[in-house]
Amino acid sequence: MAHAVARDPLMKLEEVLEVLGVNKSTFYAWKATGRAPRTIKYPNNKLRIRRSALDKWLAEHEENA
């Protein structure tokens, strides 16, 4: 199981916000409308995002020049 985590790390919400360049309220608005990357919700309500899910989400939102 440790190998799966190492290959596809879980990112903290703060890390994702930094990559995306948005604030927490924007991310939660996207999440509420189904437009945010897939998240994992821990029992303590903390969110984590798989790096692969963020990369996939970013690729889906690329536009052609």
PDB file of N, H, CA, C and O in Angstrom:
ATOM      1  N   MET A   1       0.822  -1.204   0.000  1.00  0.00           N
ATOM      2  CA  MET A   1       0.000   0.000   0.000  1.00  0.00           C
ATOM      3  C   MET A   1       0.862   1.262   0.000  1.00  0.00           C
ATOM      4  O   MET A   1       0.491   2.261  -0.616  1.00  0.00           O
ATOM      5  N   ALA A   2       1.982   1.229   0.667  1.00  0.00           N
ATOM      6  H   ALA A   2       2.284   0.418   1.167  1.00  0.00           H
ATOM      7  CA  ALA A   2       2.858   2.403   0.724  1.00  0.00           C
ATOM      8  C   ALA A   2       3.339   2.812  -0.662  1.00  0.00           C
ATOM      9  O   ALA A   2       3.557   3.996  -0.917  1.00  0.00           O
ATOM     10  N   HIS A   3       3.505   1.849  -1.555  1.00  0.00           N
ATOM     11  H   HIS A   3       3.328   0.887  -1.348  1.00  0.00           H
ATOM     12  CA  HIS A   3       3.954   2.178  -2.906  1.00  0.00           C
ATOM     13  C   HIS A   3       2.915   2.997  -3.651  1.00  0.00           C
ATOM     14  O   HIS A   3       3.274   3.898  -4.409  1.00  0.00           O
ATOM     15  N   ALA A   4       1.637   2.705  -3.452  1.00  0.00           N
ATOM     16  H   ALA A   4       1.346   1.973  -2.836  1.00  0.00           H
ATOM     17  CA  ALA A   4       0.575   3.456  -4.131  1.00  0.00           C
ATOM     18  C   ALA A   4       0.580   4.906  -3.690  1.00  0.00           C
ATOM     19  O   ALA A   4       0.387   5.806  -4.507  1.00  0.00           O
ATOM     20  N   VAL A   5       0.798   5.141  -2.406  1.00  0.00           N
ATOM     21  H   VAL A   5       0.955   4.410  -1.742  1.00  0.00           H
ATOM     22  CA  VAL A   5       0.821   6.506  -1.891  1.00  0.00           C
ATOM     23  C   VAL A   5       2.021   7.256  -2.447  1.00  0.00           C
ATOM     24  O   VAL A   5       1.901   8.422  -2.821  1.00  0.00           O
ATOM     25  N   ALA A   6       3.169   6.607  -2.507  1.00  0.00           N
ATOM     26  H   ALA A   6       3.266   5.659  -2.203  1.00  0.00           H
ATOM     27  CA  ALA A   6       4.374   7.261  -2.996  1.00  0.00           C
ATOM     28  C   ALA A   6       4.244   7.653  -4.466  1.00  0.00           C
ATOM     29  O   ALA A   6       4.740   8.703  -4.875  1.00  0.00           O
ATOM     30  N   ARG A   7       3.583   6.817  -5.256  1.00  0.00           N
ATOM     31  H   ARG A   7       3.180   5.964  -4.924  1.00  0.00           H
ATOM     32  CA  ARG A   7       3.428   7.105  -6.680  1.00  0.00           C
ATOM     33  C   ARG A   7       2.338   8.133  -6.946  1.00  0.00           C
ATOM     34  O   ARG A   7       2.381   8.837  -7.955  1.00  0.00           O
ATOM     35  N   ASP A   8       1.376   8.223  -6.062  1.00  0.00           N
ATOM     36  H   ASP A   8       1.341   7.652  -5.242  1.00  0.00           H
ATOM     37  CA  ASP A   8       0.250   9.142  -6.241  1.00  0.00           C
ATOM     38  C   ASP A   8      -0.027   9.837  -4.909  1.00  0.00           C
ATOM     39  O   ASP A   8      -0.997   9.516  -4.222  1.00  0.00           O
ATOM     40  N   PRO A   9       0.824  10.780  -4.555  1.00  0.00           N
ATOM     41  CA  PRO A   9       0.713  11.389  -3.226  1.00  0.00           C
ATOM     42  C   PRO A   9      -0.591  12.157  -3.029  1.00  0.00           C
ATOM     43  O   PRO A   9      -1.174  12.692  -3.972  1.00  0.00           O
ATOM     44  N   LEU A  10      -1.017  12.191  -1.797  1.00  0.00           N
ATOM     45  H   LEU A  10      -0.544  11.756  -1.031  1.00  0.00           H
ATOM     46  CA  LEU A  10      -2.177  12.993  -1.414  1.00  0.00           C
ATOM     47  C   LEU A  10      -1.683  14.386  -1.067  1.00  0.00           C
ATOM     48  O   LEU A  10      -0.743  14.555  -0.290  1.00  0.00           O
ATOM     49  N   MET A  11      -2.327  15.372  -1.653  1.00  0.00           N
ATOM     50  H   MET A  11      -3.090  15.235  -2.284  1.00  0.00           H
ATOM     51  CA  MET A  11      -1.939  16.765  -1.418  1.00  0.00           C
ATOM     52  C   MET A  11      -2.911  17.405  -0.437  1.00  0.00           C
ATOM     53  O   MET A  11      -4.112  17.142  -0.473  1.00  0.00           O
ATOM     54  N   LYS A  12      -2.379  18.242   0.430  1.00  0.00           N
ATOM     55  H   LYS A  12      -1.403  18.457   0.459  1.00  0.00           H
ATOM     56  CA  LYS A  12      -3.221  19.024   1.327  1.00  0.00           C
ATOM     57  C   LYS A  12      -3.912  20.110   0.505  1.00  0.00           C
ATOM     58  O   LYS A  12      -3.411  20.536  -0.535  1.00  0.00           O
ATOM     59  N   LEU A  13      -5.059  20.544   0.989  1.00  0.00           N
ATOM     60  H   LEU A  13      -5.465  20.198   1.834  1.00  0.00           H
ATOM     61  CA  LEU A  13      -5.812  21.572   0.276  1.00  0.00           C
ATOM     62  C   LEU A  13      -4.959  22.822   0.051  1.00  0.00           C
ATOM     63  O   LEU A  13      -5.013  23.420  -1.023  1.00  0.00           O
ATOM     64  N   GLU A  14      -4.182  23.216   1.042  1.00  0.00           N
ATOM     65  H   GLU A  14      -4.138  22.730   1.915  1.00  0.00           H
ATOM     66  CA  GLU A  14      -3.347  24.407   0.918  1.00  0.00           C
ATOM     67  C   GLU A  14      -2.359  24.280  -0.237  1.00  0.00           C
ATOM     68  O   GLU A  14      -2.077  25.259  -0.928  1.00  0.00           O
ATOM     69  N   GLU A  15      -1.831  23.069  -0.447  1.00  0.00           N
ATOM     70  H   GLU A  15      -2.060  22.274   0.115  1.00  0.00           H
ATOM     71  CA  GLU A  15      -0.908  22.844  -1.563  1.00  0.00           C
ATOM     72  C   GLU A  15      -1.629  22.990  -2.895  1.00  0.00           C
ATOM     73  O   GLU A  15      -1.094  23.573  -3.838  1.00  0.00           O
ATOM     74  N   VAL A  16      -2.830  22.466  -2.968  1.00  0.00           N
ATOM     75  H   VAL A  16      -3.265  21.992  -2.202  1.00  0.00           H
ATOM     76  CA  VAL A  16      -3.616  22.546  -4.199  1.00  0.00           C
ATOM     77  C   VAL A  16      -3.987  23.999  -4.491  1.00  0.00           C
ATOM     78  O   VAL A  16      -3.921  24.441  -5.638  1.00  0.00           O
ATOM     79  N   LEU A  17      -4.370  24.729  -3.469  1.00  0.00           N
ATOM     80  H   LEU A  17      -4.423  24.370  -2.537  1.00  0.00           H
ATOM     81  CA  LEU A  17      -4.713  26.141  -3.657  1.00  0.00           C
ATOM     82  C   LEU A  17      -3.526  26.920  -4.206  1.00  0.00           C
ATOM     83  O   LEU A  17      -3.686  27.801  -5.050  1.00  0.00           O
ATOM     84  N   GLU A  18      -2.333  26.587  -3.719  1.00  0.00           N
ATOM     85  H   GLU A  18      -2.204  25.871  -3.033  1.00  0.00           H
ATOM     86  CA  GLU A  18      -1.133  27.263  -4.204  1.00  0.00           C
ATOM     87  C   GLU A  18      -0.871  26.935  -5.669  1.00  0.00           C
ATOM     88  O   GLU A  18      -0.536  27.821  -6.456  1.00  0.00           O
ATOM     89  N   VAL A  19      -1.022  25.667  -6.037  1.00  0.00           N
ATOM     90  H   VAL A  19      -1.293  24.947  -5.398  1.00  0.00           H
ATOM     91  CA  VAL A  19      -0.818  25.257  -7.436  1.00  0.00           C
ATOM     92  C   VAL A  19      -1.824  25.961  -8.344  1.00  0.00           C
ATOM     93  O   VAL A  19      -1.469  26.444  -9.419  1.00  0.00           O
ATOM     94  N   LEU A  20      -3.078  26.014  -7.905  1.00  0.00           N
ATOM     95  H   LEU A  20      -3.367  25.621  -7.032  1.00  0.00           H
ATOM     96  CA  LEU A  20      -4.136  26.610  -8.732  1.00  0.00           C
ATOM     97  C   LEU A  20      -4.138  28.137  -8.693  1.00  0.00           C
ATOM     98  O   LEU A  20      -4.668  28.782  -9.598  1.00  0.00           O
ATOM     99  N   GLY A  21      -3.551  28.707  -7.656  1.00  0.00           N
ATOM    100  H   GLY A  21      -3.121  28.182  -6.921  1.00  0.00           H
ATOM    101  CA  GLY A  21      -3.541  30.166  -7.542  1.00  0.00           C
ATOM    102  C   GLY A  21      -4.905  30.743  -7.209  1.00  0.00           C
ATOM    103  O   GLY A  21      -5.249  31.842  -7.646  1.00  0.00           O
ATOM    104  N   VAL A  22      -5.689  29.988  -6.422  1.00  0.00           N
ATOM    105  H   VAL A  22      -5.409  29.096  -6.067  1.00  0.00           H
ATOM    106  CA  VAL A  22      -7.009  30.470  -6.010  1.00  0.00           C
ATOM    107  C   VAL A  22      -7.112  30.412  -4.491  1.00  0.00           C
ATOM    108  O   VAL A  22      -6.328  29.731  -3.831  1.00  0.00           O
ATOM    109  N   ASN A  23      -8.085  31.132  -3.947  1.00  0.00           N
ATOM    110  H   ASN A  23      -8.722  31.686  -4.483  1.00  0.00           H
ATOM    111  CA  ASN A  23      -8.276  31.089  -2.499  1.00  0.00           C
ATOM    112  C   ASN A  23      -9.263  29.979  -2.135  1.00  0.00           C
ATOM    113  O   ASN A  23      -9.913  29.382  -2.994  1.00  0.00           O
ATOM    114  N   LYS A  24      -9.345  29.733  -0.849  1.00  0.00           N
ATOM    115  H   LYS A  24      -8.817  30.218  -0.152  1.00  0.00           H
ATOM    116  CA  LYS A  24     -10.168  28.623  -0.346  1.00  0.00           C
ATOM    117  C   LYS A  24     -11.632  28.801  -0.711  1.00  0.00           C
ATOM    118  O   LYS A  24     -12.302  27.825  -1.049  1.00  0.00           O
ATOM    119  N   SER A  25     -12.139  30.018  -0.649  1.00  0.00           N
ATOM    120  H   SER A  25     -11.595  30.810  -0.374  1.00  0.00           H
ATOM    121  CA  SER A  25     -13.561  30.227  -0.946  1.00  0.00           C
ATOM    122  C   SER A  25     -13.865  29.915  -2.413  1.00  0.00           C
ATOM    123  O   SER A  25     -14.929  29.380  -2.723  1.00  0.00           O
ATOM    124  N   THR A  26     -12.947  30.241  -3.305  1.00  0.00           N
ATOM    125  H   THR A  26     -12.082  30.675  -3.052  1.00  0.00           H
ATOM    126  CA  THR A  26     -13.138  29.905  -4.715  1.00  0.00           C
ATOM    127  C   THR A  26     -13.159  28.395  -4.904  1.00  0.00           C
ATOM    128  O   THR A  26     -14.008  27.863  -5.620  1.00  0.00           O
ATOM    129  N   PHE A  27     -12.219  27.706  -4.258  1.00  0.00           N
ATOM    130  H   PHE A  27     -11.530  28.137  -3.677  1.00  0.00           H
ATOM    131  CA  PHE A  27     -12.175  26.253  -4.376  1.00  0.00           C
ATOM    132  C   PHE A  27     -13.464  25.629  -3.865  1.00  0.00           C
ATOM    133  O   PHE A  27     -14.018  24.739  -4.510  1.00  0.00           O
ATOM    134  N   TYR A  28     -13.951  26.086  -2.707  1.00  0.00           N
ATOM    135  H   TYR A  28     -13.501  26.808  -2.182  1.00  0.00           H
ATOM    136  CA  TYR A  28     -15.183  25.515  -2.161  1.00  0.00           C
ATOM    137  C   TYR A  28     -16.395  25.847  -3.027  1.00  0.00           C
ATOM    138  O   TYR A  28     -17.336  25.056  -3.093  1.00  0.00           O
ATOM    139  N   ALA A  29     -16.390  26.991  -3.684  1.00  0.00           N
ATOM    140  H   ALA A  29     -15.626  27.634  -3.630  1.00  0.00           H
ATOM    141  CA  ALA A  29     -17.477  27.312  -4.625  1.00  0.00           C
ATOM    142  C   ALA A  29     -17.432  26.347  -5.804  1.00  0.00           C
ATOM    143  O   ALA A  29     -18.469  25.854  -6.247  1.00  0.00           O
ATOM    144  N   TRP A  30     -16.235  26.080  -6.310  1.00  0.00           N
ATOM    145  H   TRP A  30     -15.392  26.480  -5.950  1.00  0.00           H
ATOM    146  CA  TRP A  30     -16.093  25.102  -7.389  1.00  0.00           C
ATOM    147  C   TRP A  30     -16.561  23.730  -6.925  1.00  0.00           C
ATOM    148  O   TRP A  30     -17.260  23.026  -7.653  1.00  0.00           O
ATOM    149  N   LYS A  31     -16.173  23.354  -5.712  1.00  0.00           N
ATOM    150  H   LYS A  31     -15.605  23.926  -5.120  1.00  0.00           H
ATOM    151  CA  LYS A  31     -16.549  22.040  -5.168  1.00  0.00           C
ATOM    152  C   LYS A  31     -18.063  21.927  -5.033  1.00  0.00           C
ATOM    153  O   LYS A  31     -18.637  20.886  -5.354  1.00  0.00           O
ATOM    154  N   ALA A  32     -18.705  22.972  -4.567  1.00  0.00           N
ATOM    155  H   ALA A  32     -18.240  23.817  -4.306  1.00  0.00           H
ATOM    156  CA  ALA A  32     -20.161  22.971  -4.371  1.00  0.00           C
ATOM    157  C   ALA A  32     -20.919  22.810  -5.689  1.00  0.00           C
ATOM    158  O   ALA A  32     -22.038  22.296  -5.714  1.00  0.00           O
ATOM    159  N   THR A  33     -20.299  23.252  -6.774  1.00  0.00           N
ATOM    160  H   THR A  33     -19.391  23.669  -6.753  1.00  0.00           H
ATOM    161  CA  THR A  33     -20.960  23.163  -8.074  1.00  0.00           C
ATOM    162  C   THR A  33     -20.405  22.021  -8.934  1.00  0.00           C
ATOM    163  O   THR A  33     -20.725  21.915 -10.118  1.00  0.00           O
ATOM    164  N   GLY A  34     -19.571  21.169  -8.327  1.00  0.00           N
ATOM    165  H   GLY A  34     -19.311  21.255  -7.365  1.00  0.00           H
ATOM    166  CA  GLY A  34     -19.036  20.020  -9.050  1.00  0.00           C
ATOM    167  C   GLY A  34     -17.950  20.351 -10.043  1.00  0.00           C
ATOM    168  O   GLY A  34     -17.694  19.560 -10.952  1.00  0.00           O
ATOM    169  N   ARG A  35     -17.299  21.494  -9.903  1.00  0.00           N
ATOM    170  H   ARG A  35     -17.506  22.136  -9.165  1.00  0.00           H
ATOM    171  CA  ARG A  35     -16.278  21.906 -10.865  1.00  0.00           C
ATOM    172  C   ARG A  35     -14.853  21.794 -10.345  1.00  0.00           C
ATOM    173  O   ARG A  35     -13.914  22.144 -11.061  1.00  0.00           O
ATOM    174  N   ALA A  36     -14.665  21.314  -9.117  1.00  0.00           N
ATOM    175  H   ALA A  36     -15.428  21.030  -8.536  1.00  0.00           H
ATOM    176  CA  ALA A  36     -13.331  21.180  -8.522  1.00  0.00           C
ATOM    177  C   ALA A  36     -12.770  19.786  -8.795  1.00  0.00           C
ATOM    178  O   ALA A  36     -13.510  18.871  -9.155  1.00  0.00           O
ATOM    179  N   PRO A  37     -11.458  19.632  -8.620  1.00  0.00           N
ATOM    180  CA  PRO A  37     -10.890  18.283  -8.710  1.00  0.00           C
ATOM    181  C   PRO A  37     -11.510  17.377  -7.650  1.00  0.00           C
ATOM    182  O   PRO A  37     -11.980  17.853  -6.616  1.00  0.00           O
ATOM    183  N   ARG A  38     -11.508  16.074  -7.910  1.00  0.00           N
ATOM    184  H   ARG A  38     -11.126  15.687  -8.750  1.00  0.00           H
ATOM    185  CA  ARG A  38     -12.037  15.112  -6.932  1.00  0.00           C
ATOM    186  C   ARG A  38     -11.248  15.208  -5.634  1.00  0.00           C
ATOM    187  O   ARG A  38     -10.027  15.363  -5.643  1.00  0.00           O
ATOM    188  N   THR A  39     -11.954  15.116  -4.533  1.00  0.00           N
ATOM    189  H   THR A  39     -12.946  14.991  -4.526  1.00  0.00           H
ATOM    190  CA  THR A  39     -11.322  15.220  -3.228  1.00  0.00           C
ATOM    191  C   THR A  39     -11.574  13.958  -2.404  1.00  0.00           C
ATOM    192  O   THR A  39     -12.471  13.167  -2.696  1.00  0.00           O
ATOM    193  N   ILE A  40     -10.756  13.798  -1.372  1.00  0.00           N
ATOM    194  H   ILE A  40     -10.027  14.441  -1.135  1.00  0.00           H
ATOM    195  CA  ILE A  40     -10.934  12.757  -0.372  1.00  0.00           C
ATOM    196  C   ILE A  40     -11.186  13.481   0.943  1.00  0.00           C
ATOM    197  O   ILE A  40     -10.404  14.345   1.339  1.00  0.00           O
ATOM    198  N   LYS A  41     -12.269  13.132   1.615  1.00  0.00           N
ATOM    199  H   LYS A  41     -12.904  12.430   1.294  1.00  0.00           H
ATOM    200  CA  LYS A  41     -12.604  13.790   2.876  1.00  0.00           C
ATOM    201  C   LYS A  41     -12.298  12.853   4.038  1.00  0.00           C
ATOM    202  O   LYS A  41     -12.888  11.779   4.155  1.00  0.00           O
ATOM    203  N   TYR A  42     -11.382  13.264   4.884  1.00  0.00           N
ATOM    204  H   TYR A  42     -10.902  14.136   4.789  1.00  0.00           H
ATOM    205  CA  TYR A  42     -11.017  12.488   6.066  1.00  0.00           C
ATOM    206  C   TYR A  42     -12.104  12.617   7.132  1.00  0.00           C
ATOM    207  O   TYR A  42     -12.921  13.536   7.072  1.00  0.00           O
ATOM    208  N   PRO A  43     -12.121  11.709   8.103  1.00  0.00           N
ATOM    209  CA  PRO A  43     -13.120  11.787   9.182  1.00  0.00           C
ATOM    210  C   PRO A  43     -13.065  13.104   9.965  1.00  0.00           C
ATOM    211  O   PRO A  43     -14.066  13.520  10.548  1.00  0.00           O
ATOM    212  N   ASN A  44     -11.899  13.760   9.982  1.00  0.00           N
ATOM    213  H   ASN A  44     -11.085  13.422   9.510  1.00  0.00           H
ATOM    214  CA  ASN A  44     -11.792  15.046  10.683  1.00  0.00           C
ATOM    215  C   ASN A  44     -12.161  16.219   9.778  1.00  0.00           C
ATOM    216  O   ASN A  44     -11.902  17.374  10.115  1.00  0.00           O
ATOM    217  N   ASN A  45     -12.766  15.920   8.628  1.00  0.00           N
ATOM    218  H   ASN A  45     -12.976  14.981   8.354  1.00  0.00           H
ATOM    219  CA  ASN A  45     -13.232  16.893   7.634  1.00  0.00           C
ATOM    220  C   ASN A  45     -12.122  17.575   6.841  1.00  0.00           C
ATOM    221  O   ASN A  45     -12.398  18.497   6.072  1.00  0.00           O
ATOM    222  N   LYS A  46     -10.887  17.147   7.010  1.00  0.00           N
ATOM    223  H   LYS A  46     -10.663  16.398   7.634  1.00  0.00           H
ATOM    224  CA  LYS A  46      -9.799  17.688   6.198  1.00  0.00           C
ATOM    225  C   LYS A  46      -9.899  17.085   4.802  1.00  0.00           C
ATOM    226  O   LYS A  46     -10.268  15.921   4.647  1.00  0.00           O
ATOM    227  N   LEU A  47      -9.571  17.878   3.791  1.00  0.00           N
ATOM    228  H   LEU A  47      -9.271  18.824   3.917  1.00  0.00           H
ATOM    229  CA  LEU A  47      -9.614  17.407   2.412  1.00  0.00           C
ATOM    230  C   LEU A  47      -8.215  17.086   1.916  1.00  0.00           C
ATOM    231  O   LEU A  47      -7.245  17.754   2.275  1.00  0.00           O
ATOM    232  N   ARG A  48      -8.126  16.065   1.094  1.00  0.00           N
ATOM    233  H   ARG A  48      -8.914  15.523   0.802  1.00  0.00           H
ATOM    234  CA  ARG A  48      -6.900  15.726   0.394  1.00  0.00           C
ATOM    235  C   ARG A  48      -7.265  15.497  -1.059  1.00  0.00           C
ATOM    236  O   ARG A  48      -8.374  15.070  -1.380  1.00  0.00           O
ATOM    237  N   ILE A  49      -6.311  15.787  -1.933  1.00  0.00           N
ATOM    238  H   ILE A  49      -5.410  16.134  -1.673  1.00  0.00           H
ATOM    239  CA  ILE A  49      -6.519  15.610  -3.366  1.00  0.00           C
ATOM    240  C   ILE A  49      -5.351  14.787  -3.891  1.00  0.00           C
ATOM    241  O   ILE A  49      -4.188  15.123  -3.665  1.00  0.00           O
ATOM    242  N   ARG A  50      -5.673  13.710  -4.591  1.00  0.00           N
ATOM    243  H   ARG A  50      -6.618  13.438  -4.774  1.00  0.00           H
ATOM    244  CA  ARG A  50      -4.602  12.915  -5.202  1.00  0.00           C
ATOM    245  C   ARG A  50      -3.927  13.758  -6.281  1.00  0.00           C
ATOM    246  O   ARG A  50      -4.588  14.477  -7.031  1.00  0.00           O
ATOM    247  N   ARG A  51      -2.617  13.658  -6.345  1.00  0.00           N
ATOM    248  H   ARG A  51      -2.079  13.074  -5.737  1.00  0.00           H
ATOM    249  CA  ARG A  51      -1.880  14.418  -7.362  1.00  0.00           C
ATOM    250  C   ARG A  51      -2.392  14.061  -8.753  1.00  0.00           C
ATOM    251  O   ARG A  51      -2.517  14.931  -9.615  1.00  0.00           O
ATOM    252  N   SER A  52      -2.690  12.774  -8.974  1.00  0.00           N
ATOM    253  H   SER A  52      -2.589  12.067  -8.275  1.00  0.00           H
ATOM    254  CA  SER A  52      -3.186  12.350 -10.290  1.00  0.00           C
ATOM    255  C   SER A  52      -4.541  12.978 -10.602  1.00  0.00           C
ATOM    256  O   SER A  52      -4.816  13.302 -11.757  1.00  0.00           O
ATOM    257  N   ALA A  53      -5.394  13.155  -9.587  1.00  0.00           N
ATOM    258  H   ALA A  53      -5.171  12.892  -8.648  1.00  0.00           H
ATOM    259  CA  ALA A  53      -6.704  13.782  -9.810  1.00  0.00           C
ATOM    260  C   ALA A  53      -6.534  15.253 -10.178  1.00  0.00           C
ATOM    261  O   ALA A  53      -7.246  15.769 -11.040  1.00  0.00           O
ATOM    262  N   LEU A  54      -5.592  15.923  -9.522  1.00  0.00           N
ATOM    263  H   LEU A  54      -5.014  15.504  -8.822  1.00  0.00           H
ATOM    264  CA  LEU A  54      -5.331  17.326  -9.854  1.00  0.00           C
ATOM    265  C   LEU A  54      -4.765  17.438 -11.263  1.00  0.00           C
ATOM    266  O   LEU A  54      -5.193  18.296 -12.036  1.00  0.00           O
ATOM    267  N   ASP A  55      -3.805  16.579 -11.605  1.00  0.00           N
ATOM    268  H   ASP A  55      -3.457  15.882 -10.977  1.00  0.00           H
ATOM    269  CA  ASP A  55      -3.224  16.611 -12.948  1.00  0.00           C
ATOM    270  C   ASP A  55      -4.277  16.340 -14.020  1.00  0.00           C
ATOM    271  O   ASP A  55      -4.286  16.996 -15.061  1.00  0.00           O
ATOM    272  N   LYS A  56      -5.159  15.380 -13.768  1.00  0.00           N
ATOM    273  H   LYS A  56      -5.152  14.847 -12.922  1.00  0.00           H
ATOM    274  CA  LYS A  56      -6.234  15.063 -14.716  1.00  0.00           C
ATOM    275  C   LYS A  56      -7.165  16.262 -14.861  1.00  0.00           C
ATOM    276  O   LYS A  56      -7.541  16.625 -15.976  1.00  0.00           O
ATOM    277  N   TRP A  57      -7.535  16.872 -13.754  1.00  0.00           N
ATOM    278  H   TRP A  57      -7.230  16.577 -12.849  1.00  0.00           H
ATOM    279  CA  TRP A  57      -8.424  18.026 -13.769  1.00  0.00           C
ATOM    280  C   TRP A  57      -7.796  19.174 -14.560  1.00  0.00           C
ATOM    281  O   TRP A  57      -8.465  19.819 -15.367  1.00  0.00           O
ATOM    282  N   LEU A  58      -6.512  19.421 -14.323  1.00  0.00           N
ATOM    283  H   LEU A  58      -5.969  18.896 -13.668  1.00  0.00           H
ATOM    284  CA  LEU A  58      -5.821  20.479 -15.052  1.00  0.00           C
ATOM    285  C   LEU A  58      -5.802  20.196 -16.548  1.00  0.00           C
ATOM    286  O   LEU A  58      -6.031  21.097 -17.355  1.00  0.00           O
ATOM    287  N   ALA A  59      -5.532  18.956 -16.920  1.00  0.00           N
ATOM    288  H   ALA A  59      -5.346  18.224 -16.265  1.00  0.00           H
ATOM    289  CA  ALA A  59      -5.498  18.584 -18.340  1.00  0.00           C
ATOM    290  C   ALA A  59      -6.866  18.776 -18.989  1.00  0.00           C
ATOM    291  O   ALA A  59      -6.958  19.202 -20.140  1.00  0.00           O
ATOM    292  N   GLU A  60      -7.927  18.463 -18.248  1.00  0.00           N
ATOM    293  H   GLU A  60      -7.853  18.117 -17.313  1.00  0.00           H
ATOM    294  CA  GLU A  60      -9.283  18.620 -18.780  1.00  0.00           C
ATOM    295  C   GLU A  60      -9.653  20.085 -18.975  1.00  0.00           C
ATOM    296  O   GLU A  60     -10.573  20.388 -19.735  1.00  0.00           O
ATOM    297  N   HIS A  61      -8.959  20.993 -18.308  1.00  0.00           N
ATOM    298  H   HIS A  61      -8.212  20.746 -17.691  1.00  0.00           H
ATOM    299  CA  HIS A  61      -9.288  22.408 -18.405  1.00  0.00           C
ATOM    300  C   HIS A  61      -8.316  23.195 -19.291  1.00  0.00           C
ATOM    301  O   HIS A  61      -8.375  24.422 -19.358  1.00  0.00           O
ATOM    302  N   GLU A  62      -7.435  22.475 -19.960  1.00  0.00           N
ATOM    303  H   GLU A  62      -7.388  21.478 -19.905  1.00  0.00           H
ATOM    304  CA  GLU A  62      -6.537  23.144 -20.898  1.00  0.00           C
ATOM    305  C   GLU A  62      -7.331  23.572 -22.132  1.00  0.00           C
ATOM    306  O   GLU A  62      -8.242  22.880 -22.587  1.00  0.00           O
ATOM    307  N   GLU A  63      -6.959  24.711 -22.640  1.00  0.00           N
ATOM    308  H   GLU A  63      -6.219  25.273 -22.271  1.00  0.00           H
ATOM    309  CA  GLU A  63      -7.594  25.199 -23.866  1.00  0.00           C
ATOM    310  C   GLU A  63      -6.574  25.220 -24.988  1.00  0.00           C
ATOM    311  O   GLU A  63      -5.384  25.428 -24.750  1.00  0.00           O
ATOM    312  N   ASN A  64      -7.032  25.009 -26.195  1.00  0.00           N
ATOM    313  H   ASN A  64      -7.999  24.840 -26.388  1.00  0.00           H
ATOM    314  CA  ASN A  64      -6.164  25.130 -27.353  1.00  0.00           C
ATOM    315  C   ASN A  64      -5.911  26.596 -27.635  1.00  0.00           C
ATOM    316  O   ASN A  64      -6.785  27.437 -27.428  1.00  0.00           O
ATOM    317  N   ALA A  65      -4.734  26.896 -28.100  1.00  0.00           N
ATOM    318  H   ALA A  65      -4.023  26.213 -28.268  1.00  0.00           H
ATOM    319  CA  ALA A  65      -4.379  28.290 -28.409  1.00  0.00           C
ATOM    320  C   ALA A  65      -5.094  28.756 -29.648  1.00  0.00           C
ATOM    321  O   ALA A  65      -4.922  29.901 -30.066  1.00  0.00           O
TER     322      ALA A  65
END
